Amino acid sequence: METRAPPSRRLLEDRSTALFLSAASIWEIAVKMGLGRLELPAEPSIYVPRRIADFDISVLDVTMEHALAVYGLPPHHADPFDRMIIAQARLERMIIATGDRVFRKYGTDVVPL
């Protein structure tokens, strides 16, 4: 019997899907690795750019508008990195791929992982 990949995986593996990684996520990776709360096979300055290139991902920089948009968000999420990602997705009209169910409370489009 053939096992089909979940919709989120098919979407992420589809080369026609434009993938973006927030600079806030890169910052979070660096912070967590520095604190010993995340393990990667190489330091972030090597691993992250390599994976970005491997998957043809564009980096979404944090702009002043993104930073200011965090102010208007309801306090559903306390994590500042996640709040930035939510603000970016709302302003840029992007879909967030995440396993965090709290993101849905913000009315953003979410593809569950």
Backbone as JSON Lines, residues from 0, in Angstrom:
{"i":0,"aa":"M","n":[0.83,-1.17,0.0],"ca":[0.0,0.0,0.0],"c":[0.89,1.25,0.0]}
{"i":1,"aa":"E","n":[0.56,2.2,-0.85],"ca":[1.34,3.43,-0.97],"c":[0.93,4.42,0.11]}
{"i":2,"aa":"T","n":[1.91,5.0,0.78],"ca":[1.65,6.02,1.78],"c":[1.86,7.38,1.15]}
{"i":3,"aa":"R","n":[0.85,8.21,1.23],"ca":[0.94,9.54,0.65],"c":[1.52,10.51,1.67]}
{"i":4,"aa":"A","n":[2.34,11.42,1.18],"ca":[2.91,12.44,2.06],"c":[1.8,13.39,2.49]}
{"i":5,"aa":"P","n":[1.89,13.92,3.72],"ca":[0.89,14.89,4.16],"c":[0.91,16.13,3.25]}
{"i":6,"aa":"P","n":[-0.22,16.85,3.18],"ca":[-0.29,18.03,2.3],"c":[0.83,19.05,2.55]}
{"i":7,"aa":"S","n":[1.21,19.24,3.82],"ca":[2.26,20.22,4.12],"c":[3.59,19.8,3.49]}
{"i":8,"aa":"R","n":[3.89,18.54,3.56],"ca":[5.15,18.05,2.99],"c":[5.14,18.17,1.47]}
{"i":9,"aa":"R","n":[4.0,17.8,0.86],"ca":[3.9,17.93,-0.6],"c":[4.07,19.38,-1.02]}
{"i":10,"aa":"L","n":[3.47,20.29,-0.28],"ca":[3.58,21.72,-0.6],"c":[5.02,22.19,-0.48]}
{"i":11,"aa":"L","n":[5.69,21.8,0.6],"ca":[7.07,22.23,0.82],"c":[8.04,21.62,-0.18]}
{"i":12,"aa":"E","n":[7.75,20.42,-0.66],"ca":[8.63,19.76,-1.63],"c":[8.34,20.17,-3.07]}
{"i":13,"aa":"D","n":[7.23,20.83,-3.3],"ca":[6.85,21.28,-4.65],"c":[7.76,22.44,-5.05]}
{"i":14,"aa":"R","n":[8.57,22.24,-6.06],"ca":[9.53,23.27,-6.49],"c":[8.88,24.56,-6.98]}
{"i":15,"aa":"S","n":[7.57,24.52,-7.26],"ca":[6.89,25.73,-7.69],"c":[6.45,26.59,-6.5]}
{"i":16,"aa":"T","n":[6.58,26.06,-5.29],"ca":[6.24,26.82,-4.09],"c":[7.41,27.69,-3.71]}
{"i":17,"aa":"A","n":[7.16,28.99,-3.57],"ca":[8.21,29.93,-3.12],"c":[8.32,29.79,-1.61]}
{"i":18,"aa":"L","n":[9.51,29.44,-1.14],"ca":[9.75,29.25,0.29],"c":[10.56,30.42,0.85]}
{"i":19,"aa":"F","n":[10.15,30.87,2.03],"ca":[10.85,31.96,2.71],"c":[11.15,31.54,4.13]}
{"i":20,"aa":"L","n":[12.28,31.99,4.63],"ca":[12.65,31.79,6.02],"c":[12.88,33.16,6.62]}
{"i":21,"aa":"S","n":[12.17,33.46,7.68],"ca":[12.32,34.75,8.32],"c":[13.7,34.89,8.96]}
{"i":22,"aa":"A","n":[14.26,36.07,8.85],"ca":[15.51,36.36,9.56],"c":[15.32,36.16,11.06]}
{"i":23,"aa":"A","n":[14.08,36.34,11.54],"ca":[13.79,36.1,12.96],"c":[14.0,34.62,13.31]}
{"i":24,"aa":"S","n":[13.67,33.72,12.39],"ca":[13.89,32.29,12.62],"c":[15.38,31.98,12.66]}
{"i":25,"aa":"I","n":[16.13,32.62,11.81],"ca":[17.59,32.42,11.8],"c":[18.19,32.93,13.11]}
{"i":26,"aa":"W","n":[17.71,34.07,13.56],"ca":[18.15,34.63,14.84],"c":[17.81,33.67,15.98]}
{"i":27,"aa":"E","n":[16.6,33.11,15.95],"ca":[16.18,32.17,16.99],"c":[17.06,30.92,16.99]}
{"i":28,"aa":"I","n":[17.4,30.43,15.81],"ca":[18.29,29.27,15.7],"c":[19.63,29.57,16.35]}
{"i":29,"aa":"A","n":[20.19,30.73,16.04],"ca":[21.49,31.13,16.6],"c":[21.42,31.26,18.12]}
{"i":30,"aa":"V","n":[20.36,31.87,18.63],"ca":[20.2,32.05,20.07],"c":[20.06,30.7,20.77]}
{"i":31,"aa":"K","n":[19.18,29.85,20.25],"ca":[18.96,28.54,20.9],"c":[20.19,27.66,20.84]}
{"i":32,"aa":"M","n":[20.91,27.72,19.75],"ca":[22.13,26.92,19.65],"c":[23.18,27.45,20.64]}
{"i":33,"aa":"G","n":[23.28,28.76,20.74],"ca":[24.22,29.36,21.68],"c":[23.91,29.02,23.13]}
{"i":34,"aa":"L","n":[22.63,28.83,23.43],"ca":[22.2,28.49,24.78],"c":[22.23,26.98,25.05]}
{"i":35,"aa":"G","n":[22.57,26.2,24.01],"ca":[22.6,24.75,24.16],"c":[21.23,24.11,24.11]}
{"i":36,"aa":"R","n":[20.22,24.82,23.61],"ca":[18.85,24.29,23.55],"c":[18.51,23.73,22.18]}
{"i":37,"aa":"L","n":[19.48,23.77,21.25],"ca":[19.27,23.24,19.9],"c":[20.59,22.66,19.43]}
{"i":38,"aa":"E","n":[20.5,21.5,18.81],"ca":[21.7,20.87,18.24],"c":[21.55,20.8,16.73]}
{"i":39,"aa":"L","n":[22.58,21.19,16.03],"ca":[22.65,21.08,14.58],"c":[23.96,20.38,14.25]}
{"i":40,"aa":"P","n":[24.05,19.8,13.05],"ca":[25.29,19.1,12.69],"c":[26.48,20.02,12.43]}
{"i":41,"aa":"A","n":[26.23,21.32,12.37],"ca":[27.31,22.3,12.19],"c":[26.86,23.6,12.83]}
{"i":42,"aa":"E","n":[27.78,24.54,13.01],"ca":[27.39,25.82,13.61],"c":[26.42,26.54,12.67]}
{"i":43,"aa":"P","n":[25.56,27.41,13.21],"ca":[24.53,28.05,12.39],"c":[25.06,28.8,11.16]}
{"i":44,"aa":"S","n":[26.23,29.43,11.29],"ca":[26.77,30.2,10.15],"c":[27.12,29.31,8.96]}
{"i":45,"aa":"I","n":[27.26,28.03,9.2],"ca":[27.52,27.07,8.12],"c":[26.23,26.33,7.74]}
{"i":46,"aa":"Y","n":[25.54,25.83,8.75],"ca":[24.36,24.97,8.52],"c":[23.21,25.73,7.86]}
{"i":47,"aa":"V","n":[22.85,26.89,8.39],"ca":[21.68,27.61,7.88],"c":[21.85,28.02,6.42]}
{"i":48,"aa":"P","n":[22.95,28.67,6.04],"ca":[23.09,29.02,4.62],"c":[23.1,27.8,3.7]}
{"i":49,"aa":"R","n":[23.67,26.71,4.16],"ca":[23.71,25.49,3.36],"c":[22.29,24.97,3.11]}
{"i":50,"aa":"R","n":[21.47,24.91,4.16],"ca":[20.1,24.42,4.02],"c":[19.25,25.38,3.19]}
{"i":51,"aa":"I","n":[19.49,26.67,3.34],"ca":[18.77,27.66,2.53],"c":[19.07,27.43,1.05]}
{"i":52,"aa":"A","n":[20.32,27.18,0.74],"ca":[20.71,26.92,-0.65],"c":[20.15,25.58,-1.14]}
{"i":53,"aa":"D","n":[20.23,24.56,-0.3],"ca":[19.74,23.22,-0.68],"c":[18.27,23.24,-1.07]}
{"i":54,"aa":"F","n":[17.47,24.04,-0.38],"ca":[16.03,24.05,-0.61],"c":[15.55,25.28,-1.37]}
{"i":55,"aa":"D","n":[16.47,26.07,-1.89],"ca":[16.14,27.25,-2.68],"c":[15.17,28.16,-1.91]}
{"i":56,"aa":"I","n":[15.56,28.48,-0.69],"ca":[14.75,29.3,0.21],"c":[15.25,30.75,0.14]}
{"i":57,"aa":"S","n":[14.32,31.67,0.14],"ca":[14.66,33.1,0.22],"c":[14.55,33.53,1.68]}
{"i":58,"aa":"V","n":[15.41,34.44,2.07],"ca":[15.36,34.98,3.43],"c":[14.46,36.21,3.44]}
{"i":59,"aa":"L","n":[13.54,36.24,4.39],"ca":[12.67,37.4,4.57],"c":[13.26,38.25,5.68]}
{"i":60,"aa":"D","n":[13.84,39.38,5.3],"ca":[14.44,40.26,6.28],"c":[13.38,40.88,7.18]}
{"i":61,"aa":"V","n":[13.77,41.29,8.36],"ca":[12.88,41.98,9.29],"c":[13.0,43.47,8.98]}
{"i":62,"aa":"T","n":[11.88,44.07,8.64],"ca":[11.87,45.5,8.33],"c":[11.28,46.3,9.5]}
{"i":63,"aa":"M","n":[11.38,47.6,9.41],"ca":[10.79,48.47,10.42],"c":[9.27,48.23,10.48]}
{"i":64,"aa":"E","n":[8.64,48.05,9.33],"ca":[7.19,47.83,9.29],"c":[6.83,46.52,10.0]}
{"i":65,"aa":"H","n":[7.64,45.49,9.8],"ca":[7.41,44.22,10.49],"c":[7.51,44.41,12.0]}
{"i":66,"aa":"A","n":[8.56,45.09,12.41],"ca":[8.79,45.3,13.84],"c":[7.65,46.09,14.47]}
{"i":67,"aa":"L","n":[7.18,47.12,13.8],"ca":[6.09,47.92,14.33],"c":[4.77,47.17,14.34]}
{"i":68,"aa":"A","n":[4.58,46.24,13.42],"ca":[3.33,45.48,13.34],"c":[3.16,44.53,14.53]}
{"i":69,"aa":"V","n":[4.24,44.19,15.2],"ca":[4.14,43.34,16.39],"c":[3.3,44.03,17.46]}
{"i":70,"aa":"Y","n":[3.37,45.35,17.51],"ca":[2.64,46.11,18.53],"c":[1.14,45.82,18.51]}
{"i":71,"aa":"G","n":[0.55,45.69,17.37],"ca":[-0.88,45.5,17.26],"c":[-1.37,44.07,17.44]}
{"i":72,"aa":"L","n":[-0.47,43.14,17.66],"ca":[-0.87,41.74,17.78],"c":[-1.48,41.45,19.15]}
{"i":73,"aa":"P","n":[-2.56,40.66,19.18],"ca":[-3.08,40.22,20.47],"c":[-2.04,39.35,21.18]}
{"i":74,"aa":"P","n":[-2.11,39.28,22.49],"ca":[-1.07,38.56,23.26],"c":[-1.26,37.04,23.33]}
{"i":75,"aa":"H","n":[-1.67,36.41,22.23],"ca":[-1.85,34.96,22.24],"c":[-0.52,34.22,22.43]}
{"i":76,"aa":"H","n":[0.53,34.79,21.9],"ca":[1.84,34.13,21.91],"c":[2.84,35.02,22.63]}
{"i":77,"aa":"A","n":[3.61,34.45,23.54],"ca":[4.61,35.22,24.29],"c":[5.97,35.21,23.61]}
{"i":78,"aa":"D","n":[6.23,34.25,22.74],"ca":[7.54,34.11,22.1],"c":[7.77,35.26,21.12]}
{"i":79,"aa":"P","n":[8.78,36.09,21.36],"ca":[9.0,37.26,20.47],"c":[9.37,36.87,19.04]}
{"i":80,"aa":"F","n":[10.05,35.75,18.87],"ca":[10.39,35.32,17.51],"c":[9.13,34.93,16.74]}
{"i":81,"aa":"D","n":[8.25,34.18,17.4],"ca":[7.01,33.78,16.76],"c":[6.11,34.98,16.47]}
{"i":82,"aa":"R","n":[6.08,35.93,17.37],"ca":[5.27,37.13,17.14],"c":[5.79,37.9,15.92]}
{"i":83,"aa":"M","n":[7.09,37.93,15.73],"ca":[7.65,38.59,14.55],"c":[7.24,37.85,13.28]}
{"i":84,"aa":"I","n":[7.33,36.53,13.31],"ca":[6.95,35.73,12.14],"c":[5.47,35.96,11.8]}
{"i":85,"aa":"I","n":[4.64,36.04,12.81],"ca":[3.21,36.29,12.6],"c":[3.02,37.67,11.97]}
{"i":86,"aa":"A","n":[3.69,38.68,12.52],"ca":[3.58,40.04,11.96],"c":[4.03,40.06,10.5]}
{"i":87,"aa":"Q","n":[5.14,39.39,10.21],"ca":[5.63,39.34,8.83],"c":[4.62,38.67,7.91]}
{"i":88,"aa":"A","n":[4.09,37.55,8.33],"ca":[3.14,36.81,7.5],"c":[1.9,37.64,7.22]}
{"i":89,"aa":"R","n":[1.43,38.34,8.22],"ca":[0.24,39.16,8.03],"c":[0.51,40.3,7.06]}
{"i":90,"aa":"L","n":[1.63,41.0,7.23],"ca":[1.94,42.13,6.35],"c":[2.25,41.69,4.92]}
{"i":91,"aa":"E","n":[2.95,40.57,4.79],"ca":[3.39,40.11,3.47],"c":[2.38,39.16,2.82]}
{"i":92,"aa":"R","n":[1.3,38.86,3.54],"ca":[0.27,37.93,3.06],"c":[0.87,36.58,2.68]}
{"i":93,"aa":"M","n":[1.58,36.03,3.65],"ca":[2.24,34.74,3.48],"c":[1.58,33.68,4.34]}
{"i":94,"aa":"I","n":[1.79,32.45,3.97],"ca":[1.31,31.3,4.72],"c":[2.45,30.81,5.59]}
{"i":95,"aa":"I","n":[2.14,30.48,6.84],"ca":[3.15,29.98,7.77],"c":[3.04,28.46,7.87]}
{"i":96,"aa":"A","n":[4.16,27.77,7.71],"ca":[4.22,26.32,7.93],"c":[4.73,26.12,9.35]}
{"i":97,"aa":"T","n":[3.87,25.58,10.22],"ca":[4.23,25.41,11.62],"c":[3.4,24.32,12.28]}
{"i":98,"aa":"G","n":[3.94,23.76,13.32],"ca":[3.2,22.82,14.13],"c":[2.58,23.49,15.35]}
{"i":99,"aa":"D","n":[2.82,24.78,15.51],"ca":[2.33,25.54,16.65],"c":[0.89,26.01,16.39]}
{"i":100,"aa":"R","n":[-0.05,25.44,17.12],"ca":[-1.47,25.74,16.91],"c":[-1.85,27.17,17.31]}
{"i":101,"aa":"V","n":[-1.06,27.8,18.15],"ca":[-1.37,29.16,18.61],"c":[-1.37,30.14,17.43]}
{"i":102,"aa":"F","n":[-0.57,29.86,16.41],"ca":[-0.49,30.76,15.25],"c":[-1.86,30.99,14.63]}
{"i":103,"aa":"R","n":[-2.72,30.0,14.68],"ca":[-4.05,30.11,14.06],"c":[-4.92,31.16,14.74]}
{"i":104,"aa":"K","n":[-4.66,31.43,15.99],"ca":[-5.46,32.42,16.72],"c":[-5.29,33.83,16.15]}
{"i":105,"aa":"Y","n":[-4.25,34.03,15.35],"ca":[-3.97,35.35,14.77],"c":[-4.66,35.56,13.43]}
{"i":106,"aa":"G","n":[-5.35,34.55,12.96],"ca":[-6.04,34.69,11.67],"c":[-5.12,34.61,10.48]}
{"i":107,"aa":"T","n":[-3.89,34.15,10.7],"ca":[-2.96,33.97,9.58],"c":[-3.21,32.61,8.94]}
{"i":108,"aa":"D","n":[-2.88,32.52,7.67],"ca":[-2.98,31.23,6.98],"c":[-1.85,30.34,7.46]}
{"i":109,"aa":"V","n":[-2.21,29.13,7.89],"ca":[-1.22,28.19,8.44],"c":[-1.34,26.86,7.73]}
{"i":110,"aa":"V","n":[-0.18,26.29,7.37],"ca":[-0.11,24.92,6.87],"c":[0.47,24.12,8.03]}
{"i":111,"aa":"P","n":[-0.32,23.22,8.6],"ca":[0.19,22.46,9.76],"c":[1.29,21.48,9.37]}
{"i":112,"aa":"L","n":[2.3,21.43,10.19],"ca":[3.4,20.49,9.99],"c":[3.21,19.3,10.91]}
